[in-house]
Amino acid sequence: MTDPSGRAEEGTPLEPPAPRASDALGAALGGAAQRLGLDPAGEASTGQVVWKAMGGWRGVLESVLPSLAFVVLFTIRPDVLALALGVSVGLAAVFTLVRFAQKSPPAAALGGLVAAAAAAALALWTGRGEDNFVPGFLTNGVYGTALLVSALVGWSLIGLAVGFLMGDGTAWRADRRKRRVFFWLGIAWAILFYARLAVQLPLYFAGDVTALGTLKLIMGLPLFAPLVAVTWLAVRAVYARGDP
Protein backbone atom coordinates (compact mmCIF):
# COMPACT_ATOMS: atom_id res chain seq x y z
CA MET A 1 0.00 0.00 0.00
CA THR A 2 1.04 3.62 -0.42
CA ASP A 3 0.34 6.84 1.48
CA PRO A 4 -1.37 9.77 -0.26
CA SER A 5 2.01 11.05 -1.46
CA GLY A 6 2.52 7.86 -3.45
CA ARG A 7 5.29 6.42 -1.25
CA ALA A 8 5.12 2.82 -0.09
CA GLU A 9 4.08 2.45 3.54
CA GLU A 10 6.75 1.05 5.84
CA GLY A 11 6.70 -2.74 5.99
CA THR A 12 4.55 -3.10 2.88
CA PRO A 13 6.30 -5.10 0.14
CA LEU A 14 6.52 -3.33 -3.18
CA GLU A 15 4.70 -4.96 -6.07
CA PRO A 16 7.05 -6.47 -8.67
CA PRO A 17 7.24 -4.52 -11.91
CA ALA A 18 5.08 -5.80 -14.74
CA PRO A 19 7.01 -7.88 -17.27
CA ARG A 20 8.02 -5.97 -20.37
CA ALA A 21 6.67 -6.99 -23.75
CA SER A 22 10.21 -7.76 -24.94
CA ASP A 23 10.72 -10.18 -22.03
CA ALA A 24 7.44 -11.96 -22.73
CA LEU A 25 8.21 -12.21 -26.44
CA GLY A 26 11.74 -13.42 -25.73
CA ALA A 27 10.41 -16.09 -23.38
CA ALA A 28 7.93 -17.30 -26.01
CA LEU A 29 10.54 -17.38 -28.77
CA GLY A 30 13.17 -18.90 -26.52
CA GLY A 31 10.79 -21.62 -25.38
CA ALA A 32 9.97 -22.48 -28.98
CA ALA A 33 13.67 -22.60 -29.87
CA GLN A 34 14.38 -24.77 -26.86
CA ARG A 35 11.71 -27.27 -27.90
CA LEU A 36 13.39 -27.43 -31.30
CA GLY A 37 16.72 -28.21 -29.64
CA LEU A 38 18.24 -24.81 -30.41
CA ASP A 39 19.73 -24.11 -27.00
CA PRO A 40 23.18 -22.46 -27.28
CA ALA A 41 23.85 -23.36 -23.64
CA GLY A 42 23.61 -27.07 -24.45
CA GLU A 43 26.46 -29.38 -25.32
CA ALA A 44 25.00 -31.02 -28.44
CA SER A 45 26.99 -31.09 -31.66
CA THR A 46 25.94 -29.03 -34.66
CA GLY A 47 24.63 -32.10 -36.45
CA GLN A 48 22.54 -33.13 -33.45
CA VAL A 49 21.08 -29.65 -33.12
CA VAL A 50 20.13 -29.46 -36.81
CA TRP A 51 18.64 -32.96 -36.79
CA LYS A 52 16.57 -32.20 -33.70
CA ALA A 53 15.40 -28.89 -35.16
CA MET A 54 14.19 -30.81 -38.21
CA GLY A 55 12.33 -33.22 -35.92
CA GLY A 56 14.39 -36.29 -36.80
CA TRP A 57 13.09 -38.80 -39.32
CA ARG A 58 9.53 -38.24 -38.16
CA GLY A 59 9.76 -34.50 -38.64
CA VAL A 60 11.27 -34.94 -42.11
CA LEU A 61 8.49 -37.31 -43.15
CA GLU A 62 5.79 -35.04 -41.69
CA SER A 63 7.23 -32.10 -43.58
CA VAL A 64 7.86 -33.81 -46.92
CA LEU A 65 5.36 -36.62 -47.52
CA PRO A 66 2.04 -34.69 -47.62
CA SER A 67 3.42 -32.15 -50.11
CA LEU A 68 5.21 -34.83 -52.13
CA ALA A 69 2.05 -36.93 -52.36
CA PHE A 70 0.07 -33.93 -53.57
CA VAL A 71 2.61 -33.05 -56.27
CA VAL A 72 2.94 -36.62 -57.55
CA LEU A 73 -0.79 -37.35 -57.63
CA PHE A 74 -1.71 -33.99 -59.15
CA THR A 75 0.95 -34.48 -61.84
CA ILE A 76 -0.47 -37.92 -62.69
CA ARG A 77 -4.15 -36.95 -62.48
CA PRO A 78 -4.56 -33.17 -62.70
CA ASP A 79 -8.23 -33.68 -63.47
CA VAL A 80 -8.90 -35.22 -60.03
CA LEU A 81 -7.83 -32.46 -57.64
CA ALA A 82 -9.76 -33.94 -54.72
CA LEU A 83 -7.67 -37.13 -54.84
CA ALA A 84 -4.34 -35.32 -54.46
CA LEU A 85 -5.71 -33.08 -51.73
CA GLY A 86 -7.38 -35.93 -49.87
CA VAL A 87 -4.21 -38.05 -49.76
CA SER A 88 -2.13 -35.07 -48.65
CA VAL A 89 -4.48 -34.18 -45.78
CA GLY A 90 -4.89 -37.87 -44.93
CA LEU A 91 -1.15 -38.32 -44.48
CA ALA A 92 -1.01 -35.27 -42.22
CA ALA A 93 -3.88 -36.72 -40.18
CA VAL A 94 -2.10 -40.08 -39.84
CA PHE A 95 1.05 -38.40 -38.53
CA THR A 96 -1.01 -36.49 -35.99
CA LEU A 97 -2.82 -39.63 -34.80
CA VAL A 98 0.47 -41.49 -34.45
CA ARG A 99 1.85 -38.72 -32.24
CA PHE A 100 -1.26 -38.80 -30.07
CA ALA A 101 -1.09 -42.60 -29.83
CA GLN A 102 2.57 -42.48 -28.77
CA LYS A 103 1.87 -39.58 -26.38
CA SER A 104 4.57 -37.50 -28.02
CA PRO A 105 4.21 -33.73 -28.48
CA PRO A 106 1.67 -33.39 -31.29
CA ALA A 107 2.13 -29.66 -31.90
CA ALA A 108 4.19 -29.96 -35.08
CA ALA A 109 2.02 -32.61 -36.70
CA LEU A 110 -1.18 -30.89 -35.56
CA GLY A 111 0.01 -27.60 -37.02
CA GLY A 112 0.82 -29.38 -40.26
CA LEU A 113 -2.62 -30.98 -40.32
CA VAL A 114 -4.41 -27.66 -39.78
CA ALA A 115 -2.30 -25.99 -42.48
CA ALA A 116 -2.87 -28.86 -44.93
CA ALA A 117 -6.62 -28.86 -44.29
CA ALA A 118 -6.90 -25.09 -44.73
CA ALA A 119 -4.88 -25.18 -47.95
CA ALA A 120 -6.93 -28.09 -49.29
CA ALA A 121 -10.20 -26.33 -48.47
CA LEU A 122 -9.07 -23.23 -50.36
CA ALA A 123 -7.96 -25.27 -53.39
CA LEU A 124 -11.23 -27.23 -53.47
CA TRP A 125 -13.24 -24.02 -53.18
CA THR A 126 -11.45 -22.35 -56.10
CA GLY A 127 -10.85 -25.56 -58.08
CA ARG A 128 -7.22 -24.51 -58.66
CA GLY A 129 -4.42 -26.83 -57.54
CA GLU A 130 -1.96 -23.98 -57.16
CA ASP A 131 -4.12 -22.44 -54.42
CA ASN A 132 -3.00 -25.29 -52.18
CA PHE A 133 0.21 -23.29 -51.72
CA VAL A 134 -1.35 -19.93 -50.77
CA PRO A 135 -1.16 -20.47 -46.96
CA GLY A 136 2.55 -21.19 -47.35
CA PHE A 137 3.04 -17.90 -49.18
CA LEU A 138 1.31 -16.05 -46.36
CA THR A 139 3.44 -17.78 -43.74
CA ASN A 140 6.68 -16.97 -45.55
CA GLY A 141 5.61 -13.36 -45.97
CA VAL A 142 4.71 -12.92 -42.30
CA TYR A 143 7.87 -14.62 -41.01
CA GLY A 144 10.14 -12.79 -43.41
CA THR A 145 8.64 -9.39 -42.63
CA ALA A 146 8.71 -9.94 -38.86
CA LEU A 147 12.37 -10.97 -38.93
CA LEU A 148 13.39 -8.17 -41.29
CA VAL A 149 11.59 -5.39 -39.43
CA SER A 150 12.76 -6.60 -36.01
CA ALA A 151 16.37 -6.66 -37.22
CA LEU A 152 16.16 -3.20 -38.80
CA VAL A 153 14.71 -1.58 -35.67
CA GLY A 154 17.36 -3.17 -33.43
CA TRP A 155 15.11 -5.70 -31.70
CA SER A 156 16.03 -8.85 -33.59
CA LEU A 157 13.62 -11.70 -32.83
CA ILE A 158 16.58 -14.05 -32.84
CA GLY A 159 18.32 -11.85 -30.28
CA LEU A 160 15.24 -11.88 -28.05
CA ALA A 161 15.06 -15.68 -28.17
CA VAL A 162 18.77 -16.17 -27.53
CA GLY A 163 18.77 -13.56 -24.76
CA PHE A 164 16.10 -15.56 -22.95
CA LEU A 165 17.91 -18.88 -23.44
CA MET A 166 21.24 -17.49 -22.23
CA GLY A 167 19.80 -15.57 -19.28
CA ASP A 168 20.92 -12.39 -21.02
CA GLY A 169 17.52 -10.79 -21.34
CA THR A 170 17.87 -7.76 -23.60
CA ALA A 171 21.39 -6.91 -22.39
CA TRP A 172 22.73 -8.09 -25.76
CA ARG A 173 21.51 -4.80 -27.22
CA ALA A 174 24.27 -3.00 -25.34
CA ASP A 175 26.92 -5.28 -26.88
CA ARG A 176 27.85 -4.14 -30.38
CA ARG A 177 29.18 -7.57 -31.41
CA LYS A 178 26.07 -9.45 -30.33
CA ARG A 179 23.78 -6.83 -31.81
CA ARG A 180 25.59 -7.08 -35.14
CA VAL A 181 25.42 -10.90 -35.17
CA PHE A 182 21.70 -10.95 -34.38
CA PHE A 183 21.07 -8.30 -37.01
CA TRP A 184 22.68 -10.34 -39.78
CA LEU A 185 21.08 -13.57 -38.62
CA GLY A 186 17.67 -11.88 -38.80
CA ILE A 187 18.48 -10.61 -42.29
CA ALA A 188 19.62 -14.09 -43.39
CA TRP A 189 16.40 -15.72 -42.23
CA ALA A 190 14.30 -12.97 -43.83
CA ILE A 191 16.14 -13.53 -47.11
CA LEU A 192 15.29 -17.24 -46.96
CA PHE A 193 11.57 -16.55 -46.59
CA TYR A 194 11.54 -13.83 -49.25
CA ALA A 195 13.58 -16.00 -51.62
CA ARG A 196 10.89 -18.66 -51.43
CA LEU A 197 8.31 -16.07 -52.42
CA ALA A 198 10.45 -14.65 -55.22
CA VAL A 199 10.97 -18.07 -56.79
CA GLN A 200 7.59 -19.65 -56.18
CA LEU A 201 5.11 -16.82 -56.77
CA PRO A 202 5.84 -16.59 -60.54
CA LEU A 203 5.11 -20.32 -60.82
CA TYR A 204 1.89 -19.83 -58.88
CA PHE A 205 0.69 -17.12 -61.27
CA ALA A 206 1.74 -19.31 -64.20
CA GLY A 207 -0.34 -22.17 -62.80
CA ASP A 208 2.60 -24.62 -62.92
CA VAL A 209 1.65 -26.77 -59.93
CA THR A 210 4.26 -29.50 -60.50
CA ALA A 211 7.19 -27.07 -60.64
CA LEU A 212 5.78 -25.06 -57.75
CA GLY A 213 5.43 -28.11 -55.51
CA THR A 214 8.86 -29.40 -56.44
CA LEU A 215 10.56 -26.09 -55.66
CA LYS A 216 8.64 -25.81 -52.41
CA LEU A 217 10.20 -29.11 -51.31
CA ILE A 218 13.67 -28.11 -52.51
CA MET A 219 13.49 -24.74 -50.74
CA GLY A 220 12.14 -26.28 -47.55
CA LEU A 221 14.33 -28.49 -45.35
CA PRO A 222 17.37 -28.41 -47.70
CA LEU A 223 17.68 -24.66 -47.07
CA PHE A 224 16.31 -24.65 -43.53
CA ALA A 225 18.91 -27.10 -42.17
CA PRO A 226 22.08 -25.21 -43.23
CA LEU A 227 20.70 -21.92 -41.91
CA VAL A 228 19.89 -23.55 -38.58
CA ALA A 229 23.50 -24.75 -38.40
CA VAL A 230 24.86 -21.28 -39.23
CA THR A 231 22.59 -19.68 -36.64
CA TRP A 232 23.56 -22.12 -33.92
CA LEU A 233 27.30 -21.79 -34.62
CA ALA A 234 27.11 -17.98 -34.74
CA VAL A 235 25.26 -17.81 -31.44
CA ARG A 236 27.65 -20.23 -29.77
CA ALA A 237 30.57 -18.14 -31.01
CA VAL A 238 29.18 -14.85 -29.73
CA TYR A 239 28.45 -16.46 -26.37
CA ALA A 240 31.84 -18.11 -26.05
CA ARG A 241 32.47 -20.21 -22.95
CA GLY A 242 33.31 -17.93 -20.07
CA ASP A 243 31.47 -14.95 -21.53
CA PRO A 244 29.45 -13.44 -18.64
N, C-alpha and C positions, 0 to 999 in steps of 0.2 A: 504493500500500500504506500501511498505518497501523501504528504501534507499539502495544503493548498498551494504552496510555492512550487510544487512539482518534485520536491526532493523525496527520496525514499525514507520512510520512517525507520528509526533505529531498530535493528533486529529483524526487519522484514527482508527476506531474500529477494534480490532483484530478479525479474523475469528474464530468461535467456533471450537473446536477440533472435528475431525471426530468421530462418535460413534464407540466404540470398538465392535468387533465381539461378545464378551461375552454379552455385553449389548443388542445387537440386538437379539441374541438367547434367552436371558432371557426374553425379552419383548414378543417374539413369544410364548415361552413356558408358560409364565405367563398369556398371553391373552387366550391361549387355556384352561389352568386350570381354569381361571376365568369364562369362558363360561360353563365349566362343574360344576361350583358351588364350586370349591375347593379354596376358598379365606380364608386363615387363619385369616385375619383381620375382617371377618364377624362375625355375632353373631348367626349363625344357629347352631342347634344341630348336633351331629354326624350323627344321623339317617337321618336328612334332607339333609346333605351334601352328604352322600352315595347315597340316593335316587335320588338326582338331578344329581350326576355324572353318574348314570345308565340311566338317561333320563326319569325317571318315568315309568309309565306303557307303554307309547308309546315306549320308548327306549328299555324296556325289550322285548316287542313284536317284534320290528324291529331287535333286536339282535338274538332272539330265533326262531321265526316262520319260516323264510326261511330255516335255517339249519335243523330244526325239520321236515319240510315238505319233504325236500330232503331225509333225513334218512328213514322216514316212507315209502315213496313211492318207494324208491330204494329197501328197504327190501321186500316190497310186490311184486314189479315187477322189479327185477334186469335186466330183458331182455329188458326193455323199459327205457333206460337211459335218453332219451330226455324228457320224461314225468316228471321225478323227477326234472331235471334241469329247465325245463320250468316253473313248478309251483314255484320253489324256486325263480327264477329271477322275475317271475310275482308278487309274494308277495312283493319283494323288490321294484318293480316299483310302486305298489299300495301305499305303505307307502310314497314313494317320492312324488307321485301326491297328496296325502292327505296333506302333509306338504306344498306343493306349494299352494293348494286350500285354506288352512287356513292361508296362509302368515306367517307361522312359519319358523324358521331357518331350511333350508333343508339340511344343510351340512352333518349331520350324516346319514340321510336316503340316500342322494345322494352318499355318500361314500360307503355305504353298497350296493347300486345298482351297482355301477361301479365294486366293488370287486366281487359281485355275478355274474355279466355278464362275467367278465374276467375269473373267475374260471369255469363257465359253458362252455365258448368257448374252454378252454383248455381240459376239460373233453370230450366234443363232438369231438374235433379234434383227441384225442388219443383213444376214445372209452372206457376209463377206469374211472369208477365212483370215484375211490380214488383220481384221479387227480383234482377233484373239491376242494380238501383241500390244494393243493400246494401253492396258494397265501397266505393262512394263515400261512403256515410254513415259508415262506419268511418274512412275517411281524413279526412273533415272533422272528425270528433270527436277523433281523435288530434292533428291539426294544431292545431285550436282550443285544446284543453286544454294542449298543450305550450307554445304561445305565451302563453296566459293565465297559466299557473302561473309560467313563466319571468319574465314581466313583474312579477307580483305579488311574487316573492321577490327582485327586484332584479338578476336575471341574464338580462335580455332576450335571446332568441335572435337577434333582429335586431342588438342591440348587440354580441354576440359575433362575428357575421359581419362587421359593419362594422369593428369593432376590428381584426380580422385584415386586412381589405382596406386599411385606412388605416395599418397598422403601429402601431396604438394599443394592441394587446393588450386588456387589461382596464382600462387606465388611465381609460377613459371613465366608469367607476363612481365615480371621485373628482371628476367634473365634474358639478355639479348640472344644468346645462342639457342636456348630452348624455344624462344618465340619465333626465331627464324626457321628452325627445324619444323615446328608445328605449322607454320605458314606454308612451307613448301609441300609438306605432306598433305595438307588440305587441298592445295592446288592440284597435286598429283591425282588425288581421288576424284576431284571435280572433273579433271580432264578425262578420266576413265568413263565417268557417267555421260559426259557430253560427247565423247567419241562414239559411244554406242548410238546415241541419237543421230549424230552426223552421218554415220554409216548406214544405219537401219531405216531412218525415216524416208530417204529417197526410194528404197525398195518397197516400203509400205505404200507410198503414193503411186508407185508403178504397179502395185498389185502382185508382186513376185513373192508369193508366200514361201515357196521352197527355199529361195535364196535368203529371204528374211529370217526364216527359222534356223537355217544352217549358220548364218552369221551370229544370230543370237546365242547359239550354243558355243561358237568359237570365241565370242567376246564375253563369255560368262566366266566360268571357273578358270579357263586357261589364262585370263588376264587378272582375275581376282587373286589367285594364289601368289604370283610373283609380287604384286603390290602389297599383300599382307606381309610377305617376308621382308620387303624393303622397309615397311612401316615398323615392324617389330625390331629389326636391326638398328634402325635410326633412333628409335626410342631408347633401346638398351644402351646405345652409344652415348646419348645425351644425358642419361642417368647412369653414368659409369659407377661401378662398385666403389663405395666410399664417398660418393657425392651426397652431401647432406640433404 
